[in-house]
Amino acid sequence: MNRSIIRKEVLPFVLMFGSLIVATAITDALLHAYGLYWIGRYLGIPGTILILLSFFYSMRKRKLIHSGNPKTLLQLHEIFTWVGALMILVHAGVHVYAILPWLALLAMLVTLASGMTGQYLLGRSRRELSEKREFHIRHGDAATEVDREVFWDAVTVDVMKQWRTVHFPITLAFGVLGFAHIFSIFLFWQWQ
């Protein structure tokens, strides 16, 4: 594998996902060190709210809402999802004693990894297609020749855009499991 691909593509993905795990461990350790571990129990609420707010990007993309700059909403989607996932991971900690919360947590991590993978792979493919197109244009190839040279790469990029068809069901599974977890909390809460 080319070193520049590792540096440009693989390393940012690993750093982003790894930083989430490290930030979770540090936050949890600090809460325990200062006797504030009980705060983690309630971080699931703002974490869930942030993840729900991140869906404004998806709603804008599907034209369910018409306000907001798509690029800004994408950046907010990424930030809110990362911070929300951090809060939920700290919320989960190692204190989960039932299967449903663990399944919801696992689904969240798979959803996050799926979204990040799609983001990096699609971005990389688009850049490579653009570079190839520019290369042929710089070398004086006619427009029809450029189209012929990049045809299969363009088809591949179009197919890769469909990664959302995989990401959506994973996100849906996370949503259902997360909702079931929240519902079970309210169902079994000691309301006295």
C-alpha positions as CSV (number, residue, x, y, z in Angstrom):
1,M,0.0,0.0,0.0
2,N,1.3,3.4,-0.9
3,R,2.6,5.5,2.1
4,S,0.7,8.6,0.9
5,I,-2.6,6.6,1.0
6,I,-1.9,5.5,4.5
7,R,-1.0,9.0,5.6
8,K,-3.9,10.7,3.7
9,E,-6.7,8.1,4.1
10,V,-6.1,5.4,6.7
11,L,-4.4,7.5,9.4
12,P,-7.1,10.1,9.7
13,F,-9.8,7.4,10.0
14,V,-7.8,5.5,12.6
15,L,-7.0,8.8,14.5
16,M,-10.7,9.9,14.5
17,F,-12.0,6.6,15.7
18,G,-9.1,6.1,18.1
19,S,-9.5,9.6,19.5
20,L,-13.1,8.7,20.4
21,I,-12.0,5.7,22.4
22,V,-9.1,7.6,24.1
23,A,-11.3,10.5,24.9
24,T,-13.9,8.1,26.4
25,A,-11.3,6.5,28.6
26,I,-9.8,9.8,29.8
27,T,-13.3,11.3,30.5
28,D,-14.4,8.2,32.4
29,A,-11.1,8.2,34.4
30,L,-11.4,11.8,35.3
31,L,-15.0,11.4,36.4
32,H,-14.0,8.5,38.6
33,A,-10.8,10.3,39.9
34,Y,-12.9,13.3,41.1
35,G,-15.7,11.2,42.5
36,L,-18.0,12.4,39.8
37,Y,-18.7,9.0,38.2
38,W,-22.4,9.5,38.7
39,I,-22.4,12.2,36.0
40,G,-21.7,9.5,33.5
41,R,-25.1,8.0,34.3
42,Y,-26.8,11.1,32.9
43,L,-24.5,11.8,29.9
44,G,-26.7,9.4,27.8
45,I,-29.4,12.1,27.6
46,P,-27.3,14.9,26.1
47,G,-25.5,12.4,24.0
48,T,-28.7,11.1,22.5
49,I,-29.9,14.7,21.9
50,L,-26.7,15.5,20.0
51,I,-27.0,12.4,17.9
52,L,-30.7,13.3,17.1
53,L,-29.6,16.8,16.2
54,S,-27.0,15.4,13.8
55,F,-29.9,14.0,11.7
56,F,-30.7,17.5,10.5
57,Y,-28.1,16.9,7.8
58,S,-29.8,13.7,6.7
59,M,-33.2,15.4,6.6
60,R,-31.7,18.3,4.6
61,K,-30.1,15.9,2.2
62,R,-33.4,14.1,1.6
63,K,-35.2,17.4,1.3
64,L,-37.4,16.8,4.3
65,I,-36.2,20.3,5.5
66,H,-35.1,23.1,3.3
67,S,-33.2,25.4,5.6
68,G,-29.5,25.2,6.4
69,N,-26.3,25.0,4.3
70,P,-25.6,21.3,3.5
71,K,-21.9,21.7,4.0
72,T,-22.4,23.3,7.4
73,L,-25.0,20.6,8.4
74,L,-22.5,17.9,7.3
75,Q,-19.8,19.4,9.6
76,L,-22.3,19.6,12.4
77,H,-23.5,16.0,11.7
78,E,-19.9,14.8,12.1
79,I,-19.2,16.9,15.3
80,F,-22.5,16.2,17.0
81,T,-22.2,12.5,16.2
82,W,-18.7,12.3,17.6
83,V,-19.4,14.2,20.8
84,G,-22.8,12.4,21.2
85,A,-21.1,9.1,20.8
86,L,-18.4,10.1,23.4
87,M,-21.1,11.0,25.9
88,I,-22.9,7.7,25.3
89,L,-19.7,5.7,25.6
90,V,-18.9,7.5,28.9
91,H,-22.5,6.8,29.9
92,A,-22.1,3.1,29.2
93,G,-18.7,2.9,30.8
94,V,-18.3,-0.6,32.2
95,H,-21.4,-0.3,34.3
96,V,-23.9,-1.9,31.8
97,Y,-25.4,-5.1,33.3
98,A,-28.0,-5.9,30.6
99,I,-27.9,-7.1,27.1
100,L,-30.0,-4.4,25.5
101,P,-27.7,-1.5,26.3
102,W,-24.7,-3.5,25.1
103,L,-26.5,-4.2,21.8
104,A,-27.4,-0.5,21.4
105,L,-23.8,0.5,22.2
106,L,-22.4,-2.0,19.7
107,A,-24.9,-0.8,17.0
108,M,-23.8,2.8,17.7
109,L,-20.1,1.9,17.2
110,V,-20.9,0.0,14.0
111,T,-23.0,2.9,12.7
112,L,-20.2,5.4,13.6
113,A,-17.5,3.2,11.9
114,S,-19.8,2.8,8.9
115,G,-20.3,6.5,8.5
116,M,-16.6,7.3,8.9
117,T,-15.7,4.6,6.4
118,G,-18.1,5.8,3.9
119,Q,-17.0,9.4,4.4
120,Y,-13.3,8.6,3.8
121,L,-13.7,6.0,1.0
122,L,-16.1,8.2,-1.0
123,G,-14.0,11.3,-0.4
124,R,-10.9,9.4,-1.6
125,S,-12.7,8.0,-4.7
126,R,-14.0,11.5,-5.7
127,R,-10.5,13.0,-5.3
128,E,-8.9,10.3,-7.4
129,L,-11.6,10.6,-10.1
130,S,-11.1,14.4,-10.2
131,E,-7.3,14.0,-10.4
132,K,-7.5,11.5,-13.2
133,R,-9.9,13.8,-15.1
134,E,-7.6,16.8,-14.6
135,F,-4.6,14.8,-15.8
136,H,-6.3,13.9,-19.1
137,I,-7.5,17.5,-19.6
138,R,-3.9,18.8,-18.9
139,H,-2.6,16.5,-21.5
140,G,-4.9,17.9,-24.2
141,D,-7.3,14.9,-24.5
142,A,-10.7,15.8,-26.0
143,A,-13.7,15.8,-23.8
144,T,-15.0,12.5,-25.3
145,E,-11.6,10.9,-24.7
146,V,-11.5,12.1,-21.1
147,D,-15.0,10.7,-20.5
148,R,-14.0,7.4,-22.0
149,E,-10.8,7.2,-19.8
150,V,-12.6,7.9,-16.6
151,F,-15.8,6.1,-17.3
152,W,-15.2,3.1,-15.1
153,D,-13.9,5.2,-12.3
154,A,-17.0,7.4,-12.5
155,V,-19.2,4.3,-12.4
156,T,-17.3,3.1,-9.3
157,V,-17.8,6.4,-7.6
158,D,-21.5,6.3,-8.4
159,V,-21.7,2.8,-6.9
160,M,-19.7,3.9,-3.8
161,K,-22.3,6.7,-3.3
162,Q,-24.7,3.9,-2.5
163,W,-22.8,3.0,0.7
164,R,-25.7,4.9,2.4
165,T,-27.9,1.9,1.6
166,V,-25.7,-0.1,4.0
167,H,-25.3,2.8,6.5
168,F,-29.0,3.5,6.7
169,P,-30.1,0.0,8.0
170,I,-27.3,0.0,10.5
171,T,-28.4,3.4,11.7
172,L,-31.9,2.2,11.9
173,A,-30.9,-0.8,14.0
174,F,-29.0,1.5,16.3
175,G,-32.1,3.8,16.5
176,V,-34.4,0.9,17.3
177,L,-32.0,-0.6,19.9
178,G,-31.4,2.9,21.4
179,F,-35.1,3.6,21.6
180,A,-35.8,0.1,23.2
181,H,-33.1,0.9,25.8
182,I,-34.6,4.3,26.6
183,F,-38.1,2.8,26.7
184,S,-36.9,0.1,29.1
185,I,-35.4,2.7,31.4
186,F,-38.7,4.5,31.7
187,L,-40.6,1.3,32.0
188,F,-38.5,0.0,34.9
189,W,-37.6,3.4,36.5
190,Q,-38.3,3.6,40.2
191,W,-40.8,6.5,40.0
192,Q,-41.3,6.9,43.8
